[in-house]
């Protein structure tokens, strides 16, 4: 049975649409797990190496779908010590290390999303990639008996699917146009300040979630 769940802050009284980020809002994230997993493969300076990959736009290209999963995995394999063979077992370990940052989605958050969907137009807007979504979908099937997060929203927008990425304005504009949303009636919840500021600039109402100290459920009562 669906409960009556509403935003508790009076400032959000005119909200009809709620847009959620995925990582750090719906699913817990633990970057240290990925660092530890790669350290186990002999990569002790992963943050520095990831910075270099970011400088070459590898992550950006992967998150907008311009770089395929296989090509991305090969870039990660090249970070490993040269004595490691790039065989199937190593590929499996690299994928597992990349996905190690993905945490849990408590059933209470899924219940919240189910209840909110009956009162608001709800959407998911996430910078993500094919490897992470595949892993999260498998987690959802094992832990909660559902095939994906999609049924908990009216629509989902993944950066690698739409070819656009936060905090670029065009991904917000794309969602607003596709769903015919009024920015002033739309609340966007994200744990990344740059993403929040970009949405604000378009007139979207925002809430900067202080993850992991704060749980998204605290916004509703």
N, C-alpha and C positions, 0 to 999 in steps of 0.2 A: 504493500500500500504506500502511495506517495505521500510524503509529509509536506507541510507548508514551510518552505525555506525561503527566506528573504534576506537581502542585504541589510545589515544592522545599522550602518552609518546613514543618518538622515540626508547627507549630501548626495547619496545615490538614489534618492526617491524617484527620480525620473528615468532610471535605467530600465531599458527593455531588452538589451542585448548584452551578453557577457562573453568576452573572448579570453581564453586561457592560453598561457604558455604551457608547454609540456614539461620539459626538464626543469627541476627545481620548484615546480608548482604542483603538477599532478604526480610526477614520478620523482622520487628522491635521487639525487646525483652524488657520487663520491669519486671525484677525480683522483684522490689518493690511491684508490684501488687500481686504477689504470696505471699510475706511476709505479706502484708496487709490482704489478704483473709484468710490466716491461722490464723492471729491474731484475726480475727473475729470469728474464731472457738475455740479460747482459747489457741492458740499456739503462745506465744509471743517470744519465743527464737528459731524460725525456722532456722536461719542461723547456730546456734550451733548444732541443731539436724540434719540438713542436712549434716553437717561436719561429724557427727558420722555415718550416713548412708553411706557416701562416704568412710569412713574408713573400713566399712564392705563390700565394693564393691557392694552395692545394686544398685547404679546408673549405675555403669559399667555393671553389669549383665543385667540390664533392657535395656541399650542402645545397647547391642550386641544380644538381644533377648533370652538370657539364662534364664531370669526371666520374666514370663508372666505378663500381665497387672493386672490380679486379685491379684496375689501375691504381686505386687508392691503396689497396692492400699491398701492391708492389712497392709503393712509396714507403709504407711502414716496414716492409721487409728489408728495405735498403738501410734502415736505421739500425738493424741488428749487427752484432759483431760478424766479421767476414767469414769466420770459421763455421758458422751455422748454415746448413744446407736449406734451401728454400723448397723443402719437400712438403707433402700434404700435411704432415704432422705439425710442422713449423707454421704453416699457413693457419691451421686450426688454432694454434696457440696465440698467434698474433691477433686473429679475429676475437678470440676470447678475451685477450688483454685489452683490446680497444673497447669491447662491450662491458668490461668490468666496472666501469664508472656508473652503469645503470643500476639503480637500487630497486626499491619496492614501491608499489602503489597500494596503500592500505585500503581495505574494503570500505572503510568509512568514507574515503574520498570518492570512491565509485558510487556509493549510496548518495552522497551529496550531489554529484553530477546528475544522477538519475532524477533526484527531486527537483533540482534547478531547471532541468529541461522541461518540466511541466509548467514552469512559471516564467521562464525567459527563453529568448532565442540564444542558444549557446553554441560556441565555436571553439575550435582548437587551432592555434596559429603557432607553428613551431619551426625553428631552425633545426633541421635534423637530416638524417641520411638513411640510405637503404639498409645498411648494416644494423644501425640502432633500432630502426622500426621493426625489422625482422626479429631481432632479439627480444624486444619488448612484447611483440605479438606472441612470441613463444612463451614468455613469462606469463602473460595474461591468460593464455590457454591453460597452462599448468597450475597457476595459483588461483585463478578466478573462474575458469571454465568458459571464457569468452575468447573469440578469435582475434579481436582488436579493440582499440579504444573507441572506434568510430561510432558505435551505437549509442554512446553516452552523450553525443553532441548532435546538433542539427547538421553540422558539416565540419570537416577537418581540412586544414590547409598545411601541407608540409612543404618546406622550402624546396626540397629536391624534386617534388612533384610539380610545383607551379613555376619553378625556375626563378624565383625571387627570394630575397632573404632580408630579415630584420638586421639592422635598423633602417634599411633603405625605405623611403616613403612609398615606393611603388607596391610593396607587398601589402601594406595597410590599405592603400587606395584600391588595390585589386579586391581585397576582401569586402570593403565597403560597397564597391560597385556591384560585385557579384551577388551579394546578399541584400542590396538596397537598404543599407543601414544608415541611420542618422548618427554622425559621430557624437553628438551631444547626448544621445540616448544609449551610447555604447561604452561599456566599461571594459578596459583591457588590463589584465593582471599578468605581470611578468616580474621575474627576479633580477632582470638586467636593466640598470639605470639608462643606458643608451637607448634601449628599445622603448622604455617608458617615455623618454624625452622626445623621441621621434613620433610616437603616437600622439603625445600632447600637442606637438606642432601642427597636427592635422585636426585638432579640436576634439580628439577622442578623450574621454574621461579615463583616468588611469589609477592604478594602485600598484606601488612598488613593493612587492612582497620581500620581506627580509628573510630569505631562505638561507640556512635551514632552521634558524631560530624561531621562525614564525610558520604556522601551518595555514594553508588557504581556508580551512574550515572555520578559522576564527573570524572571518569576514561575514559569516552568515549565522543566522539564529532562527 
